Amino acid sequence: MRKTVILHIGASKAGSSSIQSFLRRNRFVFNRLGYVIPDASLSTGNQVSGEHVFALEALAKKRDASGLRERIDAIFDGSNRAARALLLSAENLSNLGNSALIEGLAAHYDLRVVMYLRRQDELLTSAWQQWASKLESDFHAWLILALRQFGHWDEVLAEWEEHAGADAMVVRVFDRDSFVDGDLLHDFVDAIGLGEKADTFDYKQGDSNPSVTDAITMMVAGNRNIFADVHDNKFYNALNELTGRSLVETRKLSLLTQTQRDKIIEFYRPINEAVCRKYFRGRPRLFPLVDHQKYRYLSGDQLTDEKFRVIMTILAALVRDG
């Protein structure tokens, strides 16, 4: 019987960290069900993190499809001969061009490619806060290029379908109302074909590092004295610890005006309609209509007041700790 390789390819900012934490916590459950989760280096070590981002990025940069195939073969040929499936998770695989990493793999393994799609306005603002703002100083200048680079789900899916085959594609919408049981992790278990075993898993979420208000992002964007690289989260982690997460918002401050958000949604509308027609037949639209009440749209003066509020919150926390 042919083995199966399951690739959770993201997309970025669509719950990948939660899914990877879930894989780490449940690795022994997966093993009992015949599913192998390699360690971060794509081998059979004990330090399973649930993610394979950097190992797959290194192979993708070299376009080393044979190298990936060799590592998968080694896992199945070693102590996991009885396993029926291997599970990899790396949100960077959804970047255009990275599908070439599985070229020829479908000739040797059954493939399942799981991808979650996030509405592009939220994708872009989240990507700015988590990555781009650590290197770039101007959000709107970055956004001009980002509109061309990110969120073109039709192109990403077409690339992966070319290498994996149409039957291998499992495409989901990153939206609570679209999830199985209204829960991302339950939805993921269903997406990888283990829905009938859903009660077997531990769904308890571990501690997370929620995003602070973008009033802070605006003040520190592009500051190389604060951020070493796009993966450097020390500053934000320290702020959350210092302030007791009082800078984390329940209603997100919007870096976009309401008009800008609507224009971005309109820009991606033809892409989303095409994806909806192909992968979600019968669904009226790919993403729910935007609910502007979820966001805080501030004027220039209101934004200045918000920045002062943030600064004083941090100062108060320092005084309290001192």
N, C-alpha and C positions, 0 to 999 in steps of 0.2 A: 504494500500500500504506500502510495506517495505521501511524503511528509508535507506539512503546510507551514508556510512562513507568513506570519501576520505582521504587517507594517502599519503602525499608527504614525502617520506622517504630520500630525498637527491638525489644523494649521496653527501658526503662531498666535498667541493671545486668545486661544480657544480652549482653555482648560487643561493644557498639556501637563502642567506641573501637578495638578490634582490627580490626573490619570497616572502619572509616573509614581507619585507617592502611594497610590492605590496598588500599583504593581509591586512596589517594594514591600508593602505590608502583607500582601497576599501571595508572595512568591512560592511559599510552601503549599498553599492551596492549589495554585496553578500547577505545581509539580505533580501533585496527586492526581490531577485531572489530565496529565500528560502534556502539559504546556511548559516549555522551558523559557525562562527569562534570563538571558546572559547578563554578566556583569557589565560595567561601563566600558570595558575594553573589548567587548564582544567575545569573551571567553567564559569558562565555567567556574570562575572564582566565586568566593562566598560573599564578596562585597557588592551585592546587587542594589543599585540605586533606583532602578526602574527607568532610567533614561540612557540613551545611547547617542546623544547629540554630538559629542566631540569625536568619538571614534568614527562615526559615520561621516562627519564633516571632513575628517582627514582623508577618508577613502574617496569622498565625493570630489575633493579638490584635485585628486590625482586621476579622477574618473576611473577608479580601480574596481570595476564590476567583478573581475575575476578574484580580487582580494576578498570582497565580501562573500562571494560564493565559497571560497576556500574556508573562511571562518565558519560559515553556516554548516558546511560539510563536516568540519572538525567537531563541532558541537554535537551533531547527530551521530557521528561515528565513534565518539568517546563514550562517556558514561551515560549518555542519554539515548541509547539505541532504541529504548522502548517508547520514547516520547513521540507524540504524533504531531506536535506543532511547536514552533519557535516564535516568540513574541518580541518585537522590537518597537521602541518608541523614541521618536526624534522629530520635534516640530520643525527643525530646519530642513527636513526632507521635502517639505512643501514649497521651498524656494525653487523658482524656475530653473530647470537644468539638472536638478539633483535626481530626477527619476532615471537618468542614465545609469545610475549606480546599480539598478536591478536588471540591466540589459542581459537577456539570455537566461535569467533566473527562472522564468516561467516554464522553460523546457525541462527543468529538473524538479521543481517543487510547485505545489498548488499555492497560489498567492491570494491573500486578502489584504486590501489596502483600505484603511480606515482614515477618513478625513472629516474634520469638523470645520464648518464654514461660519465665519463671524461677519456681521454686517460691517461694511468697510469703514464707515465713519468711526465706529468704536475701535476697530482694528487699528486705525491710524493713530488715534489719540493715545491708545494704550501703548502702541509701539514707540511713540515719541517719549512717553514718560519712562518706560522701562529701559529703552536702549538709546535712541537717537539723541535725547536731551543731554546725555552724558558726554557727548562729543560735539554736538551742534548747539549754537546759541540762538538761532532764529527759527522758531517753529514754522512760520508761514513760508519761509524760504525752503526749508526742508520738505514741507508738504507738497510743494510744486513737483519735486522729483519723486516723492513717495507715491503720489497718485499714479504715476506711470509704472512704478515698481511693484506695489503691493495690491492685493485684493482682486487680481485678475483670475478669479476661480475657474473660469472656462479654460484658460490656457494651462493652468496647473493640472486640472483634471484630464485634459486631453493628452498631456504628456504622460501621465501615469497610466492612463488607459492604453496608450500605445504600447507600453512595455509590459503591463500586467494583464491586459485584456479587460473587456467590459464587464465580464462576470465577476472579476476580482474586486470591483470598486464598491465600497460601502460609504456612502456620503451622507452626513448628518448635518443638521443646522444647530449651531451653538446658541440655543435659546431654551430657557427652562420649560416653556410650554410645549416645546417639540420633543423633549427628552422622555424616554420611557419612565413612567412613574414620577415625572417632573424632576428627575435627578440625573446629573451627568454620568455618575459612575454606574448606575443601573443601566443607563443608555449604552455606555461603553461595553459592558458585559454582554448586552444583547448584540451590539455591533460586531463583536469578535466571535459570535456564534455560540455563546455559553448562557443564553437567556434561561434555559431550563435548569441551570445550576446557580441561578442568581442568589438563592438563599445561602449558598456555601460561603460567600465572601464576607469580609469585614469592611464595612463602608464608613467606619468612623474616620472623620477627617482629622488629620494631625494639625498642629499649629501652623499658621501661615503668616506671611509678611504682607499684609494688605497695603495698597498704594495710598500714599499721603496725598493731600490736596495739591492740585496743580499750581496753586499760588506759590508753593515752594519750588516746584519745577521751573517756573518762570524766573525765579531769582537765582537759581544755581545752574541753569542750562549752559553747557559748554565750558564749565569751570574745571580745568584740568588739575587744579589744586585740590579738588574734591573727589573727582572720579578718575581712576587709573585707566579704565576701559569700560566697555558697554556692559560687562558682567559685574562691575563693582557696585555692590549694594550696601557697603558698610555704612555710608552716610545715612541712608534711609532707615536701615535697621537700627542705628543708634538713635535716630529721632523718635522712632516708635517706642523704643525702650525708655527713652528719657521722658517722653510726654504721656506715656500710658496709652498710646495710640489715639490721643485726643485730636490728632491732625488727620485721622482717617475719616473720609466722608461717607455718609450714607446716600447723600444726593450730590452727584459729582459736579464739581465746578467745570464748566465747559471752556476749553480753549478756543472753540469755534463759536461764532454767532449762530443764531437759529437759522439765518439765511444761508450761511456757509455750510452748515450741516445738511440742509435740504439740497443745496447744489451738489455736494459730494454724493449724496444718495442718488440724485438724478444722473450724475456722471457715470455711476456704476450700474444704472438701471438696465441697459441692454445686456450687460454681462450676466446679471442676476436673472433676468428673464430667460436667457438661453440655458443657464444651468438648471433653472426650475423646470423648464420644458423637458429637459433630458433626464434628470434624475429624480424629479418630484412630480410626476404626472398627476394631474388632478388637484394639485395644491395651487391656491390662487396666486400666491407670491412666494418668493424664496424666503424673505425675512418679514417679520411683522412690521407694520407701519411704525415709524418713529414716534415715540412718546416724549415730547419735549418737556413734559413735567418731571422727567427723570433727571434733568440737568439744571444747573444754576447758571443762567446767562447774566453776567454782570456787566455793568457799564464801566468806563474807565475809572471813575471816582470810586465806585463800589469795589473794583478790583484793588485799587490802592488801599482802601480800608481793610480789605481781606488780607493783604500782605502785612499790614501793621498788626492785625489780630494774630496772625501766625507768629510773627517775630516776638510779640509780647507773650504768647503762650509758651514759646521756647525759653524765653528769659525767666518766666515764672517757674518753669520746671527746673531750670538751673539753680535759681535761688532756693527753691524748696529742697533740692538735693544737697545744696551746699550747707 
